[in-house]
């Protein structure tokens, strides 16, 4: 018994040595510290850093920094930079790359200019040491990025340019570090520069040319192996970090570049993205924040006035330099005060890159203990300032965006998507499409509908169908989206779909591409045509021939007067959402008036979606000699007969699309005919377009009979 107690006592002696107990304690810190300190309105990031200070070697010495904690900490830091690269809206980044360059220049040069004389004249260090100290002021780590990601404003333009500026300034600083160390060691010669340029060129060629191709092949070939996707992504991130280190730059740059390389292949609403963010925010990133706190030694402030003086000078110069950079960026780019605060908050925290700079200088005997200890205090102060400023600014920006009037806001925010299925093998891609275009703020789920014939086997078929559809509900749940199952009994599927869409007040119906029609279908009417004519909802008809990651452009064909349809804003909003999710450029085929109306609506969308217009006059020759590639998504907006934008010339376009572009993903859109607020009392029982449908059916029947007689005559 005494041996047992002695063993337990040894396990709980400080600092803890048992790896299982250490891991358990850290998990309890991650779980409980935000809950216990939530009442004090302290940002969760600061809580974790302070927790690290308390349990670290300079606090109560519960935990020591060891290889395991360093490993998880490194993973967390790489995760932050990787997610920043994934969340970056590449369309917006390309549109604002000059702004990122402007901010990157200011956030590097201004802290450097302020820091160099401060280190040389106020702290009395030599020129080499002063250059190192000044360069550390120019770095920053996106400690507060999880705040903007959690609040859903990661695609705000001010966030995009800050992320872009971060990679610019950190890269310049780390290259400058290599130059300063080469100067200190006397190796700064032509061989140094040639080696650096060649290695960096190889790294970027590998990451942006080879990695995306391999990833696209892997995701396409192993589409059903979702767990393998996550393992593949992790492997890419850490291998990229390793290659960056080999190239002579920090691993965090490699992780960020990995995020950029995989950006277009991992849609933001995908299951894979949800898993990446969930595991990172739950485990790895908190580990990193706790490890930052464990480095902080607040007792250095008690070592005398000189140590306190150095810590204060470093902290003040670091904060002032980043604030001035954010202020000048705001004035040059004409941002508002909240955007300036958000830029300052994101760019004012120092952690990873600054530690790399200082530790290299310290190990080379260029910097002393006072700078090292002062830097640790600087990290704590700037992380606290950054988290508080970022959270306050992000919340105010979010409130402002929610208060701004949005197009068809009430209808879109309460939208209900109906997904009728005829073939269960095709539902997975259709459900992916539905979840991509769904508004995340809508409380309504995606309703998966199955129409079952009302016969003697109806009850048994209901049970079988429900069991088969449950896995698709789990598919939506894995992406933190809601889906539910509706099973209705009806001998006529089209009638059952139309009735159910009215019962649940669906706004959008998504159906699969119709199969080839047989003679019976042509005589009694195609099911899809019946759905179109018996509902006034926005309808998407999808032929999803490729995984979404294999597409490079989104071609939208909008006929004249499309902007006058009641459902114009609804379908255009969904196209904007799809293009944003997949990071695809949009090419609009339309006339000048429709293009202007489209541009007017899209300019109020966030993020702003740039698009090019190809003007069309001869709609009969729409598909002749057009620049449509195999990896394009073709979106054609049609209209029900009797609608303003209905054109007889477009009636045969879907068949021509299937004939000329068999491998392309194709989407047909029938816009909502009437507003939800418009209802003709007393005539609900009469289907829209019934007379036109009857005439069209008779015409088809006549043509088919004529063709049949001709073929018999030839025989």
C-alpha positions as CSV (number, residue, x, y, z in Angstrom):
1,X,0.0,0.0,0.0
2,X,2.8,2.4,0.9
3,X,4.4,1.7,-2.5
4,X,1.1,2.6,-4.2
5,X,0.9,6.0,-2.4
6,X,4.5,6.6,-3.1
7,X,3.9,6.0,-6.8
8,X,0.9,8.3,-6.8
9,X,2.9,11.0,-4.9
10,X,5.6,10.7,-7.5
11,X,3.2,11.1,-10.4
12,X,1.7,14.3,-8.8
13,X,5.0,15.9,-7.8
14,X,5.7,19.2,-9.6
15,X,6.6,19.6,-12.3
16,X,4.5,16.8,-13.7
17,X,6.4,14.1,-15.5
18,X,3.8,11.5,-16.5
19,X,2.9,12.3,-20.1
20,X,-0.7,11.0,-19.8
21,X,-1.3,13.2,-16.8
22,X,0.3,16.2,-18.5
23,X,-1.9,15.8,-21.5
24,X,-4.9,15.4,-19.2
25,X,-4.1,18.6,-17.3
26,X,-3.7,20.6,-20.5
27,X,-7.1,19.3,-21.8
28,X,-8.7,20.4,-18.5
29,X,-7.1,23.8,-18.9
30,X,-8.5,24.1,-22.4
31,X,-11.9,23.1,-21.2
32,X,-12.3,24.9,-17.9
33,X,-10.3,28.1,-18.1
34,X,-12.5,29.9,-20.6
35,X,-15.6,28.8,-18.6
36,X,-14.3,30.0,-15.3
37,X,-13.1,33.4,-16.6
38,X,-16.0,34.0,-19.0
39,X,-17.7,36.2,-16.4
40,X,-14.8,38.6,-16.5
41,X,-15.3,39.2,-20.2
42,X,-11.7,38.3,-21.0
43,X,-11.1,37.0,-24.5
44,X,-10.6,33.2,-24.6
45,X,-7.1,33.7,-26.2
46,X,-5.9,35.7,-23.3
47,X,-7.4,33.2,-20.8
48,X,-5.3,30.4,-22.4
49,X,-2.1,32.5,-22.4
50,X,-2.6,33.6,-18.8
51,X,-3.3,29.9,-17.9
52,X,0.0,29.0,-19.5
53,X,1.7,31.7,-17.3
54,X,0.1,30.3,-14.2
55,X,0.9,26.6,-14.8
56,X,4.2,27.2,-16.5
57,X,7.8,27.0,-15.2
58,X,7.7,30.6,-14.2
59,X,4.4,30.3,-12.4
60,X,3.4,27.4,-10.2
61,X,5.7,25.1,-12.1
62,X,3.0,22.5,-12.8
63,X,4.2,21.9,-16.3
64,X,7.6,22.2,-17.9
65,X,8.3,22.9,-21.6
66,X,9.2,19.5,-23.0
67,X,9.4,17.9,-26.4
68,X,5.7,16.8,-26.4
69,X,4.5,20.3,-25.5
70,X,6.8,21.9,-28.1
71,X,5.5,19.5,-30.7
72,X,1.9,20.3,-30.1
73,X,2.7,24.0,-29.8
74,X,4.4,24.0,-33.2
75,X,1.4,22.2,-34.7
76,X,-0.9,24.8,-33.3
77,X,1.2,27.7,-34.7
78,X,1.3,26.0,-38.1
79,X,-2.4,25.4,-37.9
80,X,-3.1,29.1,-37.3
81,X,-1.1,30.1,-40.4
82,X,-2.6,27.2,-42.5
83,X,-6.2,28.2,-41.6
84,X,-5.3,31.8,-42.4
85,X,-4.3,30.7,-45.9
86,X,-7.4,28.5,-46.3
87,X,-9.8,31.2,-45.2
88,X,-8.3,33.8,-47.5
89,X,-10.7,34.7,-50.3
90,X,-8.4,34.4,-53.3
91,X,-10.7,36.3,-55.6
92,X,-10.7,39.2,-53.1
93,X,-7.0,38.8,-52.5
94,X,-6.2,39.1,-56.2
95,X,-8.5,42.1,-56.5
96,X,-6.8,43.7,-53.4
97,X,-3.3,42.4,-53.8
98,X,-2.0,45.9,-54.3
99,X,-3.6,46.9,-51.0
100,X,-1.9,43.9,-49.3
101,X,1.4,45.1,-50.7
102,X,0.7,48.6,-49.4
103,X,-0.1,47.3,-45.9
104,X,2.8,44.9,-45.9
105,X,5.2,47.7,-46.8
106,X,3.8,50.0,-44.1
107,X,3.7,47.3,-41.4
108,X,7.3,46.4,-42.1
109,X,9.0,49.8,-42.7
110,X,7.3,51.9,-40.0
111,X,8.0,49.7,-37.0
112,X,11.5,49.2,-38.4
113,X,12.2,52.9,-38.8
114,X,10.9,53.6,-35.3
115,X,12.6,50.5,-33.7
116,X,16.1,51.1,-35.1
117,X,16.9,54.5,-33.4
118,X,15.0,53.3,-30.3
119,X,17.3,50.3,-29.9
120,X,20.4,52.2,-30.8
121,X,19.9,55.4,-28.9
122,X,17.5,54.5,-26.0
123,X,18.7,50.9,-25.3
124,X,22.3,51.6,-26.4
125,X,22.9,48.4,-28.5
126,X,25.3,48.2,-31.4
127,X,24.2,48.4,-35.0
128,X,23.9,44.7,-35.6
129,X,21.9,44.1,-32.5
130,X,19.8,47.2,-33.2
131,X,19.0,45.9,-36.7
132,X,17.8,42.6,-35.2
133,X,15.7,44.4,-32.6
134,X,14.2,46.7,-35.2
135,X,13.3,43.8,-37.5
136,X,11.5,42.0,-34.7
137,X,9.1,45.0,-34.3
138,X,8.1,44.5,-38.0
139,X,6.9,40.9,-37.5
140,X,3.6,39.9,-36.1
141,X,1.7,36.6,-35.5
142,X,-2.0,36.2,-36.2
143,X,-2.8,35.3,-32.6
144,X,-6.2,37.0,-32.9
145,X,-7.2,35.4,-36.2
146,X,-9.4,32.7,-34.6
147,X,-11.5,35.6,-33.3
148,X,-12.4,36.9,-36.7
149,X,-12.8,33.4,-38.1
150,X,-15.2,32.4,-35.3
151,X,-17.3,35.6,-35.8
152,X,-17.5,35.0,-39.5
153,X,-15.8,38.1,-40.8
154,X,-12.7,36.4,-42.1
155,X,-13.6,37.5,-45.7
156,X,-13.8,41.2,-44.7
157,X,-11.4,43.2,-46.9
158,X,-9.5,44.6,-44.0
159,X,-8.8,41.0,-42.8
160,X,-7.8,39.9,-46.2
161,X,-5.2,42.6,-46.6
162,X,-3.9,42.1,-43.1
163,X,-3.4,38.4,-43.7
164,X,-1.6,39.2,-47.0
165,X,0.5,41.9,-45.3
166,X,1.4,39.4,-42.6
167,X,3.0,37.0,-45.0
168,X,4.8,39.8,-46.8
169,X,6.3,41.4,-43.7
170,X,7.2,38.1,-42.0
171,X,8.9,36.9,-45.1
172,X,10.9,40.1,-45.5
173,X,11.9,40.0,-41.8
174,X,13.0,36.3,-42.0
175,X,15.0,37.0,-45.1
176,X,16.5,40.0,-43.4
177,X,17.4,37.8,-40.5
178,X,19.3,35.5,-42.7
179,X,21.1,38.5,-44.2
180,X,22.0,40.0,-40.8
181,X,23.3,36.7,-39.6
182,X,25.3,36.2,-42.8
183,X,26.8,39.7,-42.2
184,X,27.6,38.8,-38.6
185,X,29.3,35.5,-39.6
186,X,31.0,37.0,-42.6
187,X,29.3,34.8,-45.2
188,X,27.2,37.5,-46.9
189,X,28.5,36.9,-50.5
190,X,27.2,36.1,-54.0
191,X,27.0,32.4,-53.2
192,X,24.6,33.2,-50.3
193,X,22.2,35.1,-52.5
194,X,22.3,32.6,-55.4
195,X,21.6,29.7,-53.0
196,X,18.7,31.6,-51.3
197,X,17.0,32.6,-54.6
198,X,17.3,29.1,-56.1
199,X,16.0,27.3,-53.0
200,X,13.0,29.7,-52.6
201,X,12.1,29.4,-56.3
202,X,12.1,25.6,-56.1
203,X,9.9,25.8,-53.0
204,X,7.2,28.1,-54.5
205,X,7.2,26.1,-57.8
206,X,6.6,22.9,-55.9
207,X,3.9,24.3,-53.7
208,X,1.9,26.2,-56.4
209,X,2.4,23.9,-59.4
210,X,2.8,20.3,-58.1
211,X,0.9,20.2,-54.8
212,X,-2.5,21.5,-56.2
213,X,-2.4,18.9,-59.0
214,X,-1.6,16.1,-56.6
215,X,-4.3,17.2,-54.2
216,X,-6.9,17.5,-57.0
217,X,-6.1,14.0,-58.2
218,X,-6.2,12.6,-54.6
219,X,-9.5,14.2,-53.7
220,X,-11.1,13.0,-57.0
221,X,-9.8,9.5,-56.8
222,X,-10.6,9.0,-53.2
223,X,-13.8,11.1,-53.0
224,X,-15.5,8.7,-50.6
225,X,-12.6,8.3,-48.2
226,X,-13.2,11.5,-46.1
227,X,-10.8,10.6,-43.3
228,X,-8.0,10.2,-45.8
229,X,-8.6,13.7,-47.0
230,X,-7.8,15.1,-43.6
231,X,-4.7,13.0,-43.2
232,X,-3.5,14.1,-46.7
233,X,-4.0,17.8,-45.8
234,X,-2.0,17.4,-42.5
235,X,0.8,15.7,-44.4
236,X,0.9,18.6,-47.0
237,X,1.0,21.2,-44.2
238,X,3.8,19.7,-42.3
239,X,5.8,18.8,-45.4
240,X,5.4,22.3,-46.7
241,X,6.6,23.7,-43.3
242,X,9.6,21.4,-43.5
243,X,10.4,22.5,-47.1
244,X,10.2,26.1,-46.0
245,X,12.7,25.4,-43.2
246,X,15.0,23.8,-45.7
247,X,14.6,26.8,-48.0
248,X,15.9,29.0,-45.2
249,X,12.6,30.6,-44.1
250,X,10.4,30.0,-41.2
251,X,8.0,26.9,-41.2
252,X,5.0,29.2,-40.6
253,X,5.6,30.6,-44.1
254,X,5.4,27.1,-45.5
255,X,2.1,26.4,-43.6
256,X,0.6,29.6,-44.9
257,X,1.7,28.8,-48.5
258,X,0.1,25.3,-48.0
259,X,-3.2,27.0,-47.1
260,X,-3.0,29.1,-50.3
261,X,-2.1,26.0,-52.4
262,X,-5.1,24.1,-51.1
263,X,-7.4,27.1,-50.9
264,X,-9.5,26.4,-54.0
265,X,-9.7,22.7,-53.3
266,X,-11.3,22.9,-49.9
267,X,-14.6,24.9,-50.0
268,X,-15.3,26.8,-46.7
269,X,-18.6,24.9,-46.1
270,X,-17.2,21.4,-46.9
271,X,-16.9,18.6,-44.4
272,X,-13.1,18.6,-44.7
273,X,-12.9,22.3,-43.8
274,X,-15.2,21.8,-40.8
275,X,-12.9,19.0,-39.5
276,X,-9.8,21.1,-40.0
277,X,-11.2,24.0,-38.1
278,X,-12.8,21.9,-35.4
279,X,-9.7,19.9,-34.5
280,X,-7.4,23.0,-34.8
281,X,-9.6,25.3,-32.6
282,X,-10.3,22.5,-30.1
283,X,-6.9,21.1,-29.5
284,X,-3.8,22.3,-31.4
285,X,-4.3,26.1,-31.3
286,X,-5.1,26.2,-27.6
287,X,-1.9,24.1,-27.0
288,X,0.1,26.8,-28.8
289,X,-1.5,29.6,-26.8
290,X,-0.8,27.8,-23.5
291,X,2.8,27.2,-24.6
292,X,3.2,31.0,-25.3
293,X,2.1,31.7,-21.7
294,X,4.6,29.1,-20.4
295,X,7.5,31.1,-21.9
296,X,6.5,34.4,-20.1
297,X,8.5,35.1,-17.0
298,X,6.8,38.0,-15.1
299,X,9.6,37.9,-12.5
300,X,12.0,39.6,-14.9
301,X,10.2,42.9,-13.9
302,X,11.6,42.4,-10.4
303,X,15.3,42.1,-11.6
304,X,15.8,45.9,-11.4
305,X,14.7,49.1,-13.1
306,X,16.9,48.4,-16.2
307,X,15.0,45.2,-17.1
308,X,11.7,46.9,-16.5
309,X,12.9,49.9,-18.7
310,X,13.9,47.6,-21.6
311,X,10.6,45.7,-21.4
312,X,8.5,48.9,-21.4
313,X,10.5,50.4,-24.3
314,X,10.1,47.3,-26.4
315,X,6.4,47.0,-25.7
316,X,5.6,50.7,-26.3
317,X,7.7,50.8,-29.6
318,X,6.0,47.6,-30.8
319,X,2.5,48.8,-30.2
320,X,3.1,52.4,-31.5
321,X,4.8,51.1,-34.7
322,X,1.9,48.8,-35.6
323,X,-0.7,51.4,-34.7
324,X,0.9,54.0,-37.0
325,X,1.1,51.5,-39.8
326,X,-2.6,50.7,-39.4
327,X,-3.4,54.4,-39.3
328,X,-1.5,55.3,-42.4
329,X,-3.0,52.2,-44.2
330,X,-6.5,53.4,-43.2
331,X,-5.8,56.9,-44.7
332,X,-4.2,55.6,-47.9
333,X,-6.9,53.0,-48.6
334,X,-9.8,55.1,-47.2
335,X,-11.0,52.6,-44.6
336,X,-13.2,53.4,-41.7
337,X,-12.1,53.6,-38.0
338,X,-13.4,50.1,-37.2
339,X,-11.4,48.6,-40.1
340,X,-8.3,50.4,-38.9
341,X,-8.8,48.9,-35.4
342,X,-9.3,45.5,-36.8
343,X,-6.1,45.8,-38.9
344,X,-4.2,47.1,-35.8
345,X,-5.6,44.3,-33.6
346,X,-4.7,41.5,-36.0
347,X,-1.2,42.9,-36.7
348,X,-0.2,44.1,-33.2
349,X,0.4,40.7,-31.6
350,X,4.0,39.3,-31.5
351,X,4.7,35.6,-30.8
352,X,6.2,33.2,-33.3
353,X,8.4,35.1,-35.7
354,X,9.6,37.5,-33.0
355,X,10.8,34.5,-30.9
356,X,12.6,33.1,-34.0
357,X,14.4,36.4,-34.5
358,X,15.3,36.9,-30.9
359,X,16.4,33.4,-30.2
360,X,18.6,33.3,-33.2
361,X,20.3,36.6,-32.1
362,X,20.5,35.4,-28.5
363,X,22.1,32.0,-29.4
364,X,24.6,33.9,-31.6
365,X,25.5,36.2,-28.6
366,X,24.3,39.3,-30.4
367,X,21.5,39.9,-27.9
368,X,21.6,39.6,-24.1
369,X,19.3,38.3,-21.4
370,X,17.6,41.7,-21.0
371,X,16.3,41.7,-24.6
372,X,15.2,38.1,-24.3
373,X,13.2,38.7,-21.1
374,X,11.9,42.0,-22.3
375,X,10.6,40.2,-25.5
376,X,8.7,37.7,-23.4
377,X,6.9,40.5,-21.6
378,X,6.3,42.2,-25.0
379,X,4.7,39.0,-26.2
380,X,2.3,38.9,-23.3
381,X,1.3,42.6,-23.5
382,X,0.8,42.6,-27.3
383,X,-1.2,39.4,-27.3
384,X,-3.5,40.9,-24.7
385,X,-3.9,44.2,-26.6
386,X,-4.4,42.4,-29.9
387,X,-7.1,40.1,-28.6
388,X,-9.1,42.8,-26.9
389,X,-8.9,45.3,-29.8
390,X,-9.6,42.6,-32.4
391,X,-12.7,41.2,-30.6
392,X,-14.2,44.7,-30.0
393,X,-13.6,45.8,-33.6
394,X,-14.8,42.5,-35.1
395,X,-18.0,42.6,-33.1
396,X,-18.8,46.2,-34.2
397,X,-18.1,45.4,-37.8
398,X,-20.3,42.3,-37.6
399,X,-23.1,44.4,-36.1
400,X,-22.7,47.0,-38.8
401,X,-22.9,44.4,-41.5
402,X,-26.0,42.9,-40.0
403,X,-27.7,46.3,-39.9
404,X,-27.0,47.1,-43.5
405,X,-30.0,46.3,-45.7
406,X,-29.5,43.3,-47.9
407,X,-31.3,42.2,-51.0
408,X,-34.4,40.2,-50.3
409,X,-33.0,39.8,-46.7
410,X,-36.1,38.4,-45.1
411,X,-36.7,35.9,-47.8
412,X,-33.0,34.7,-48.1
413,X,-32.4,34.5,-44.3
414,X,-35.5,32.3,-43.9
415,X,-35.0,30.3,-47.1
416,X,-36.0,26.6,-47.2
417,X,-34.3,24.3,-49.7
418,X,-36.1,21.2,-50.9
419,X,-34.1,18.4,-52.4
420,X,-36.4,15.8,-54.1
421,X,-34.6,12.5,-55.0
422,X,-35.4,10.0,-57.7
423,X,-32.1,8.1,-57.6
424,X,-30.3,7.7,-54.3
425,X,-26.9,7.2,-56.0
426,X,-27.0,10.9,-57.2
427,X,-28.0,12.5,-53.9
428,X,-24.6,13.0,-52.4
429,X,-23.4,15.6,-54.9
430,X,-26.8,17.3,-55.0
431,X,-26.7,17.6,-51.2
432,X,-23.2,19.1,-51.4
433,X,-24.5,21.6,-53.9
434,X,-27.5,22.4,-51.6
435,X,-25.2,22.9,-48.6
436,X,-22.8,25.1,-50.6
437,X,-25.5,27.6,-51.6
438,X,-27.5,27.5,-48.4
439,X,-27.5,30.6,-46.3
440,X,-25.9,29.7,-43.0
441,X,-28.1,32.2,-41.2
442,X,-31.3,30.5,-42.2
443,X,-32.7,28.3,-39.4
444,X,-34.5,26.0,-41.9
445,X,-32.8,22.7,-42.8
446,X,-32.3,21.3,-46.3
447,X,-35.3,19.0,-46.7
448,X,-34.6,15.7,-48.5
449,X,-37.8,14.5,-50.1
450,X,-38.6,11.0,-51.4
451,X,-42.0,10.3,-53.1
452,X,-43.1,6.7,-52.8
453,X,-46.0,5.2,-54.7
454,X,-49.1,4.7,-52.5
455,X,-49.5,0.9,-53.0
456,X,-49.5,-2.2,-50.8
457,X,-45.7,-2.0,-50.2
458,X,-45.8,1.7,-49.2
459,X,-45.2,1.2,-45.5
460,X,-42.2,-1.1,-46.0
461,X,-40.7,1.2,-48.7
462,X,-41.0,4.2,-46.3
463,X,-38.9,2.3,-43.7
464,X,-36.3,1.3,-46.2
465,X,-36.0,4.7,-47.8
466,X,-35.8,6.4,-44.4
467,X,-32.9,4.2,-43.4
468,X,-31.1,4.8,-46.6
469,X,-31.4,8.6,-46.3
470,X,-30.2,8.8,-42.7
471,X,-26.6,8.8,-43.8
472,X,-27.1,11.9,-45.8
473,X,-28.5,13.6,-42.7
474,X,-25.2,12.7,-41.0
475,X,-23.3,14.0,-44.0
476,X,-24.9,17.4,-43.4
477,X,-24.3,17.2,-39.7
478,X,-20.6,16.6,-40.3
479,X,-20.5,20.1,-41.8
480,X,-22.6,21.6,-39.0
481,X,-25.6,22.0,-41.3
482,X,-29.1,20.8,-40.8
483,X,-30.9,18.3,-43.0
484,X,-34.1,16.4,-42.5
485,X,-36.0,13.7,-44.3
486,X,-39.5,14.0,-45.8
487,X,-41.3,11.0,-47.2
488,X,-44.6,11.5,-49.0
489,X,-46.9,9.0,-50.7
490,X,-48.1,9.9,-54.2
491,X,-48.5,8.0,-57.4
492,X,-47.3,11.0,-59.3
493,X,-43.8,12.2,-58.1
494,X,-44.1,15.6,-59.8
495,X,-47.4,16.2,-58.0
496,X,-45.9,15.1,-54.7
497,X,-43.0,17.4,-55.1
498,X,-45.1,20.4,-56.0
499,X,-47.5,19.7,-53.0
500,X,-44.7,19.3,-50.5
501,X,-42.9,22.4,-51.7
502,X,-46.1,24.4,-50.8
503,X,-46.6,22.6,-47.5
504,X,-43.1,23.4,-46.2
505,X,-43.1,26.8,-48.0
506,X,-39.8,26.0,-49.8
507,X,-38.1,28.8,-51.7
508,X,-35.7,26.7,-53.8
509,X,-36.1,23.2,-55.3
510,X,-32.9,21.3,-56.4
511,X,-33.4,18.3,-58.7
512,X,-31.2,16.1,-60.8
513,X,-30.8,16.3,-64.5
514,X,-33.6,14.4,-66.2
515,X,-32.9,11.2,-68.0
516,X,-33.5,10.7,-71.7
517,X,-37.2,10.8,-72.5
518,X,-39.1,7.8,-73.8
519,X,-42.2,7.9,-75.9
520,X,-44.6,7.6,-72.9
521,X,-42.8,10.6,-71.2
522,X,-43.3,12.7,-74.3
523,X,-47.0,11.9,-74.5
524,X,-48.0,12.4,-70.9
525,X,-45.4,15.1,-70.1
526,X,-41.9,14.9,-68.6
527,X,-41.7,14.8,-64.8
528,X,-39.3,17.7,-64.6
529,X,-41.5,19.8,-66.9
530,X,-44.5,19.0,-64.7
531,X,-42.5,20.2,-61.6
532,X,-41.5,23.4,-63.4
533,X,-45.1,24.2,-64.5
534,X,-46.7,23.2,-61.2
535,X,-44.6,25.3,-58.9
536,X,-43.6,29.0,-58.9
537,X,-40.4,28.3,-56.8
538,X,-36.8,28.9,-57.9
539,X,-35.7,25.6,-59.4
540,X,-32.1,24.4,-59.9
541,X,-31.7,21.4,-62.3
542,X,-28.2,20.0,-61.8
543,X,-26.0,17.6,-63.8
544,X,-22.9,17.3,-61.6
545,X,-20.5,15.4,-63.7
546,X,-17.3,16.3,-61.7
547,X,-16.3,16.9,-58.2
548,X,-16.5,20.6,-57.4
549,X,-12.8,20.9,-56.7
550,X,-12.1,20.1,-60.4
551,X,-13.6,23.3,-61.7
552,X,-11.8,26.5,-62.6
553,X,-14.5,28.9,-63.8
554,X,-18.3,29.6,-63.5
555,X,-20.0,30.5,-66.7
556,X,-23.4,32.2,-66.2
557,X,-25.7,32.6,-69.2
558,X,-28.5,35.1,-68.5
559,X,-31.1,36.0,-71.3
560,X,-32.5,39.5,-71.9
561,X,-34.9,40.7,-69.2
562,X,-33.5,38.1,-66.7
563,X,-33.1,41.0,-64.3
564,X,-36.9,41.7,-64.4
565,X,-37.8,38.3,-63.0
566,X,-39.1,38.1,-59.5
567,X,-36.4,35.5,-58.5
568,X,-33.5,37.3,-60.1
569,X,-31.9,38.4,-56.9
570,X,-32.4,35.0,-55.3
571,X,-30.6,32.9,-57.9
572,X,-27.9,35.6,-58.4
573,X,-27.2,35.5,-54.6
574,X,-26.8,31.7,-54.8
575,X,-24.4,32.0,-57.7
576,X,-22.4,34.5,-55.7
577,X,-22.3,32.1,-52.7
578,X,-21.3,29.2,-54.9
579,X,-18.5,31.2,-56.6
580,X,-17.3,32.4,-53.2
581,X,-17.3,28.9,-51.7
582,X,-15.3,27.4,-54.6
583,X,-13.2,30.5,-55.2
584,X,-14.2,30.6,-58.9
585,X,-14.1,33.6,-61.2
586,X,-17.5,34.3,-62.9
587,X,-18.0,35.0,-66.6
588,X,-21.4,36.4,-67.5
589,X,-22.9,35.9,-70.9
590,X,-25.7,38.5,-71.3
591,X,-26.6,41.8,-72.9
592,X,-25.5,45.2,-71.6
593,X,-28.7,45.9,-69.5
594,X,-28.6,42.5,-67.7
595,X,-24.9,42.9,-67.0
596,X,-25.4,46.3,-65.5
597,X,-28.2,45.0,-63.2
598,X,-26.0,42.1,-62.2
599,X,-23.1,44.4,-61.4
600,X,-25.3,46.7,-59.3
601,X,-26.5,43.8,-57.1
602,X,-23.1,42.1,-56.8
603,X,-21.3,45.3,-55.7
604,X,-23.4,45.2,-52.4
605,X,-22.4,41.6,-51.7
606,X,-19.7,40.6,-49.3
607,X,-17.1,39.7,-50.4
608,X,-17.1,41.6,-53.6
609,X,-17.1,39.2,-56.5
610,X,-15.3,40.4,-59.7
611,X,-16.8,39.1,-62.9
612,X,-16.3,39.6,-66.7
613,X,-19.0,40.0,-69.2
614,X,-19.3,38.5,-72.7
615,X,-22.0,40.4,-74.5
616,X,-24.5,38.3,-76.6
617,X,-26.7,39.5,-79.3
618,X,-27.5,36.4,-81.4
619,X,-29.0,34.0,-78.9
620,X,-29.7,31.4,-81.5
621,X,-25.9,30.9,-81.9
622,X,-25.2,31.0,-78.2
623,X,-23.1,27.9,-78.1
624,X,-21.2,28.4,-81.3
625,X,-17.5,29.2,-80.9
626,X,-17.8,30.2,-77.3
627,X,-14.8,29.9,-75.0
628,X,-16.2,27.1,-72.7
629,X,-13.8,24.6,-71.3
630,X,-14.2,21.1,-69.8
631,X,-13.5,22.4,-66.3
632,X,-16.2,25.1,-66.4
633,X,-19.5,25.0,-64.5
634,X,-22.2,26.1,-67.0
635,X,-25.1,27.9,-65.5
636,X,-28.1,28.7,-67.8
637,X,-31.0,30.7,-66.6
638,X,-34.2,30.0,-68.3
639,X,-37.8,31.0,-67.7
640,X,-41.3,29.5,-67.6
641,X,-43.5,30.2,-70.6
642,X,-45.3,33.5,-70.2
643,X,-42.5,35.0,-68.1
644,X,-40.7,38.2,-69.1
645,X,-37.4,36.6,-70.0
646,X,-38.8,33.6,-71.8
647,X,-37.3,33.0,-75.2
648,X,-38.3,30.3,-77.7
649,X,-34.6,30.3,-79.0
650,X,-33.5,28.9,-75.6
651,X,-35.9,26.0,-75.4
652,X,-33.4,23.6,-77.1
653,X,-30.3,24.9,-75.4
654,X,-30.4,22.3,-72.5
655,X,-30.3,19.5,-75.1
656,X,-27.5,21.2,-77.0
657,X,-25.6,21.7,-73.8
658,X,-25.8,18.0,-73.1
659,X,-24.7,17.2,-76.7
660,X,-21.8,19.6,-77.0
661,X,-20.6,19.7,-73.4
662,X,-21.2,16.2,-72.1
663,X,-18.5,16.2,-69.4
664,X,-19.2,19.7,-68.0
665,X,-21.1,20.3,-64.8
666,X,-24.4,22.0,-65.9
667,X,-27.0,23.8,-63.9
668,X,-30.3,25.1,-65.3
669,X,-32.1,27.8,-63.3
670,X,-35.8,28.5,-63.5
671,X,-36.3,31.7,-61.4
672,X,-39.2,32.2,-59.0
673,X,-42.1,33.5,-60.9
674,X,-43.9,35.5,-58.3
675,X,-43.0,37.2,-55.0
676,X,-43.9,35.2,-51.9
677,X,-46.1,38.1,-51.0
678,X,-48.2,37.9,-54.1
679,X,-51.0,35.4,-54.2
680,X,-54.1,35.4,-56.4
681,X,-56.9,34.4,-54.1
682,X,-59.2,31.6,-55.3
683,X,-57.0,30.3,-58.0
684,X,-54.4,28.3,-56.1
685,X,-55.7,25.1,-57.5
686,X,-54.8,26.0,-61.1
687,X,-51.3,25.2,-62.1
688,X,-49.3,28.0,-63.7
689,X,-48.8,27.5,-67.4
690,X,-51.4,24.8,-67.8
691,X,-52.7,26.0,-71.2
692,X,-49.2,26.4,-72.6
693,X,-48.3,22.9,-71.3
694,X,-51.3,21.4,-73.1
695,X,-50.5,23.1,-76.4
696,X,-46.8,22.1,-76.1
697,X,-47.8,18.5,-75.3
698,X,-50.1,18.4,-78.4
699,X,-47.3,19.8,-80.6
700,X,-44.8,17.2,-79.3
701,X,-47.3,14.4,-79.8
702,X,-47.9,15.5,-83.4
703,X,-44.2,15.6,-84.1
704,X,-43.6,12.2,-82.5
705,X,-46.5,10.6,-84.5
706,X,-45.2,12.2,-87.7
707,X,-41.7,10.8,-87.0
708,X,-43.1,7.4,-86.3
709,X,-45.1,7.4,-89.5
710,X,-42.1,8.4,-91.5
711,X,-39.9,5.7,-90.0
712,X,-42.6,3.1,-90.8
713,X,-42.9,4.4,-94.3
714,X,-39.1,4.0,-94.8
715,X,-39.3,0.5,-93.5
